[in-house]
Amino acid sequence: MQKHYEMVQFLLNIPSRIVQLHGLENITEFVLHDISSEQCFNFSKVGYFVDNPDFDCFKGVAGYHLNQQFSPQQIIWDDPYLFSSHMKQANFNNEVRKLACTSPKKGSICEKAFVKEVAQELKFDDPSYFCWKMKHDNHGLVIFEHANGHDHWDQKDLAKGLNLLSLCPIF
């Protein structure tokens, strides 16, 4: 219960941090890095994508890999330019950001098959995924792997945490 409480407190700090860095184009990377950390969902690898059926576009927005994480975690918001520079060099983030194709939602492509294809392309070993509706009829998709289990959160926590990505601009 204590771990869950700490995670909720951690998530509650993110919106004010988003506002603090409102002029940066890569705020999504900051949020993804935070929600992937051990203090939150403890992902070892995660890719965030947005599907825009109106413009027939599916695009990778940001990626996080535990082996390429910024350290120490607590200063990413204090030194945004150093963190941004790091993320420009992070191979997995760049692989996710390069991924672009037509909208699977518009094409009525099977969600599971599409996620499996994207996960294979990005070399996920044991992927899980979560989809949600976003503003402007867009759809968010996160494909992830757990670092060491996830017993301190459930699907509702995951949905609320991942929705924080919807507050970030997409570039």
C-alpha positions, 0 to 999 in steps of 0.5 A, spaced: 500 500 500 505 504 501 508 503 494 502 505 491 501 511 495 508 513 493 506 512 486 500 516 486 504 522 489 509 521 484 504 522 478 501 528 482 507 532 481 507 531 473 502 536 471 506 542 474 512 539 471 509 539 464 507 547 465 514 548 468 517 546 461 511 549 457 516 551 451 519 545 450 518 540 444 520 534 447 516 534 454 513 527 452 520 524 453 520 527 460 513 525 462 515 518 459 522 517 463 518 519 469 512 514 468 517 509 466 522 509 472 522 505 478 518 510 482 512 509 478 510 503 473 517 500 473 518 499 465 524 497 462 522 499 455 516 503 453 514 506 446 509 511 446 505 512 439 499 516 437 494 514 431 491 520 428 485 517 423 483 523 420 490 525 417 491 517 416 497 517 420 501 513 426 507 516 429 512 514 434 513 520 439 518 517 444 521 511 447 524 509 453 529 504 455 532 502 462 539 501 459 539 508 456 536 512 461 538 519 464 541 518 470 540 521 476 533 520 475 531 526 479 534 532 475 531 531 469 526 536 470 532 541 473 536 541 467 532 540 461 537 541 456 542 536 459 536 531 459 534 533 452 541 532 449 541 525 452 534 523 449 537 526 442 542 521 443 538 515 446 538 510 440 531 507 442 528 513 443 530 515 436 528 508 433 521 509 436 520 516 433 522 514 426 516 509 426 511 512 422 505 509 417 498 510 415 493 509 421 491 502 423 485 505 426 482 508 419 484 502 416 481 497 421 487 493 422 487 488 427 489 492 433 493 486 436 496 484 430 499 491 429 501 492 436 505 485 435 508 487 428 510 494 431 513 490 438 517 486 433 520 491 429 522 495 436 525 488 438 521 487 444 521 481 448 515 480 452 511 486 450 504 488 453 500 494 451 495 499 452 491 504 448 486 510 450 482 515 446 485 522 446 483 529 444 481 531 437 479 523 436 486 521 436 488 514 440 494 513 444 498 507 444 504 505 449 507 498 448 512 496 454 515 491 458 516 490 465 523 491 469 521 487 475 514 485 476 508 491 477 504 488 483 503 495 486 499 498 480 493 496 476 490 497 470 486 503 472 493 506 475 496 505 468 490 508 464 491 514 469 498 515 469 499 514 461 493 519 460 498 524 462 502 523 456 495 526 452 497 533 456 504 533 452 504 537 445 506 532 439 512 534 435 
